[in-house]
């Protein structure tokens, strides 16, 4: 995921262009923070790239348009609809303790902590 943060498409588009694209689609720049876009951009690029690697015979999923669509979906849920993720619900002790979620470890830091 570290490399995904700075990933650029063939035309040079990166997370800053995705941020601009979301603003052009009507998202309020006061609500949509660049840090939020950069973080979600990183995870979406990482997810789509791994799906492409897992299913090489399918049409590639890692495209700028697909990344913007996923960012738009996440922004709609988290920012406009104020819905929290499963992890946040559990962290804030608002979710059911018996909820099933699947988590992926993306990195193990030198001190042994998971990212």
BELRA-V27216 format. One record per run of one state. SS is the DSSP state (2 for helix, 1 for strand, 0 for the rest). FROM is the first residue (numbers start at 1). TO is the last residue. If there is no record, write none. Layout:
SS/FROM/TO + SS/FROM/TO
//
This chain:
0/1/3 + 2/4/6 + 0/7/14 + 2/15/24 + 0/25/33 + 2/34/54 + 0/55/63 + 2/64/80 + 0/81/85 + 2/86/91 + 0/92/107 + 1/108/108 + 0/109/113 + 1/114/114 + 0/115/115
//
